Amino acid sequence: MTSSLRDHIASQIEGEVLDDTETRKKYSRDTSIFEQTPEVVVFPKNASDVAALVRFILKEKERGHAVSLTARAGGTDMTGGPLTSSILAVCTKHMNTLLDASHNGATVEPGMYYRDFEREVLKKTGMILPSYPASREICAMGGMIADNAGGELSLRYGKTDRYVQELDVVLGDGSSATLKPLTEHELAQKKSLHTFEGEVYRKMHTLLETNKEVIESARPRVSKNSAGYALWDVIDKKQKTFDLTKLICGSQGTLAFITKAKFALVEPKTARAMLVIFLQDLTTLPDIVHRVLKFNPEAFESYDDHTFKLAVRYGWQFLQHLRLREALALALAFLPEVWMTLSGGVPKLVLIAEFAENSLEDAQEAARSAKNLLNDINIKARLAFGKTESKKYWKIRRESFSLLRKNFKGLRASPFIDDIIVHPDDYPRFLPELTKLLSTYNIIYTIAGHIGDANFHIIPLVDLSNPEHRTVIRELTPKVYELVARFKGSITGEHSDGIIRTPYLSLMFSPRMLELFAEVKNICDPHGVFNPGKKVGGTYEDIERFMIRSKPAT
């Protein structure tokens, strides 16, 4: 090129294109342990800009230039998913508008933050999108689709893919398409098109039909999975539909660029009641989980003794942004936890089950019934019906990651084994083995998660500038994933693969399935335009090469 990449791109689009050091550094990280500095940062104004970017990249590839396009929404990904050393397209500046909202659904651009989406949609419709993750205050809609996000309400409502009705995307040739569930007749029409979109439908349909037994046998048998491409969900035999949104959801921007999405919504329940269980003996955990689930809790969460102690030690941070009266009430509510810590009565695991119904009486009755069903088990349990009481437990569960990041000088909250999921029946065997494995390494960590789904978020604290700690990451990661694979679980229930897990997909899937994933990538993105090295083609060397080497800021 005779002039800068920035100048070439700027002449093609309406949005801004920046390559100054400050901007590139700002977008070189997400919330993972990785760092990649983009060559340029683009702020597309609309779908036409995105299409122009793809066409530009295709021309550059024809000239022999190694360029690619990676989408970024809120930047809260914990896997390195939106990181690149090439062209980064940030959607939050311009492509951030709620386009429509009614009881039939909400249509939104990928750069809108979930917090703003929920506020506007709730005001207009009284409904919500219930698949929000713990990062609900800082994540954006495009990232929720790209990672097929789930969170505390997924136990009852499922993950994001359940609510995606339509996706407008830019495809690998720069053309635009609207993806949605197709009838057999509509699929035949798509396959008859003499376009790149038609070719994608023809090849994907052939791949799925030819390999349906292999694909179905590879379906993870746990309640949630974000590893690999969700090939088993595209064809719905009951509804007789063919739906490529199921493939794009959770693909981390590797197959197409999302420019607009339409979501189904649900009407939230208005009344809630909580059951809190303090557990010292994990052998009763499967029985407890099965009994509580009979009463259909909206959320069933957990956190470990490390998280408990962390909340007591740094709980004052919960109060900083509250009004004085609310802060005092919450501070008083924490006194029992302080006493537990001082008296050595800290439980190994705290379970919080929240029951949501349309009336307070029904919610409280469900919580009482669940508690009564546990009476013959030797455990400590209590009902938390007050808003301050329940808020206390949610604060601990939701903000443990934030407390880790803020309070350990020289150490970084490092998600690399952060999203494992197994079968609830395997708790008594799996958890002791996991704890034993973690105890062989001298690291601080917390475990929290979605206990109803057996989905655990393990967050160790490490110094990424310390070679010994980097060795821990290299050694511990495969050991944890091998343990999960042995119990027929998934190495990621919600957070997807990115840089950190793509090389380990072979622990979950057969060589043939990995070949099919590569074929899917080649069908949808034959020229390697979109977000290379994620889902397909990632290496162990990438983990080491892109891992942050500096100490966290103090």
C-alpha positions, 0 to 999 in steps of 0.5 A: 500500500502506498498510504496508510491502512487508515486512509484506505478504509476512511475513503470507503466508509462514512464512519471514523477510522483511527490508528493513533496509539491511544485508541489502539491501546484502548481496544487492545483488551477485553476482560480476558487474560489476553492483549492484541493491539489492532492495526486500525479501529473503525467505528462503522455508522451502519450496515453499509459501512460494514459491507464496504469494510468486507469488500475492502478486505476481500480486495486487499486479500487479492493483493496478498495483504493479510487483513481481517475484520473483527467485531466488538460490542461492549468488550466484556468477553472473557476469552479474547473473542473480540481481540485482533491485530488487524481491523477492529470494528467497534459498534457501540459508537454509532450502531447502538439504537433500539429500532423497534419494541413491542410485545412481538419483539424488539429490534436493535443494533449490535452496539446498544448496551444491554442496560439501555436496551432493557430500560427502553424496552421495559418502559415501552412494553413491560417486557425483558430479554431474560438471557442477560449475563452477569455483566448486564450493566456493561455488555452490549447486544452484539456480544450477547449474540456472539457468545450466546450469553446466559446468566442467572435466569437461564435456568428457567428461560434459556440462553440468548439463542432461544430469543433470537428471531431474526438477524441481519448480517453481512456475509463473507462476500460483502452481501447482506442477508436476513437470517430467520427460521425457514420452512422447507419451501422457503429453504428451497427458495434460498437454495435456488439463489445464484448468490453467495447466500444461496451457496451458503444455504446449499452447502450448509444443508448438505453438510448437516444432512450428510453428517446428521448422525455424527453431529447428533452424537456429538451434541453435548449432554449438559444443559448449556454449551457454548463450545464449537458451532451449534450444528445440532440446533440448525434443523428443527425436526419438530417445527420443520424449520432450517434456522441459521441464526442458531449457527450464528448465535455463539459463533463469536463473529467468525461466520458473519457480521451482525448488523441488526437483531430481533429478539422475542421478549418475556413478561417478567414476574413481579414477586420474588422470594429467596431460599438460602442454603448453607452447605458444609457437606457436598455429598448431599448437593445432587439431592438438594438440587433435584428437590429445589428444582421441583419448585421451578426457581427462576434462578438457582445460584451458588458461591463458595467459601472463598467468595463468602470471605471475600464479600465479608472482607470487602463488602463495604465496596457494595455500599459506595454507590448507594444512598445512605439509608440503603447503605446502612440497611445493607451493612446491617444485613451483612452482620450475620456473615461477619459473625460466621466468619469470626466464629469459623462457621463459613459454609463450603457452599452457599446456594441461593434459590429465587422463586418468581411468580405473579403474586408474593404469596405464590413466590413465598409458598414455593420457597417455603415448600422447597425448604420444607422438602429439605427438612430431612437433610441435615443442612442449614437453610433460611428464607430471605423474603425482604428486599435487603436480605435478598439483595445482599446475597445477589451482591455477593454472587454478582460482584465477586469477579469485580471484587477480585479485580479491585482488591489484590495488588499485583494480581489479576482476576484471570478467567481461563477455567471460568465456565465449566459445566457438568451434570448435577448428579456428578457433584459429589465426585466432580467437586472434590476432584476439582478442589483437589486439583486446584489445591495443588497450585498455590493460587487464590481463586473463587468459585461461583456459578449456576448451581441448578445447571452445574455451571461453575465460574472459577476465577483464579488470581495470578500475576501474568508477569510472573513466569511461574504463574504463566506456567500454572495457566498452561498446566492447570487449564488442560487438567481442568478441561480433561476432568470436565471431559471425563465427566462428559461436561462442557468446557464452556457453558456460556462464555464461548471459546475465543483464544483461551478454549479453541485449542482445547475443543479436541477434548470435547469433540471428535476429529470429524467434528473438528473437521466439520467446524472447519468446513462450516467456517470455510462455507460461511467465510471462505476467504477468512475475513471474520475474526480468525483464530476463534472457534477454528484455527486457534493454537496453544501458541496463540494463548502464550503469544497474546497473554498479557505480560504486564502487572495490573495497574495499582 
